Amino acid sequence: MASLFIKDPETAALAGKVAAQLGTTKTEAVRRGLTSLETAGISEAPNGGAVTVRTVDWLRQYRAQHPLPDREAMKIDKAFYDSLSDEEDVVDPWSE
């Protein structure tokens, strides 16, 4: 049976910490981590394939920089809907 020896003490400590949080062994923690990376389809990239920002974090940052308009301040009426279809000049026959 082959074994994996982690020579870096910080990495070994991290594997131990994650294993304790999961309630499992270091081997299982490393297996789950590698399986997760494989499943995510991490490919070789210029930065070594490292994921630098999670999608959720990126979306939060994007929304902070590009907020949606205030819905309460928007004037949504018939003129607004007419402007969506370029029908500003259409007279509503039912309004007479």
Secondary structure, DSSP 8 states (H G I E B T S, - for coil): --------HHHHHHHHHHHHHHTS-HHHHHHHHHHHHHHTT----TTTT---S-HHHHHHHHHHHS----TTT---SHHHHHHHTT-TT---GGG-
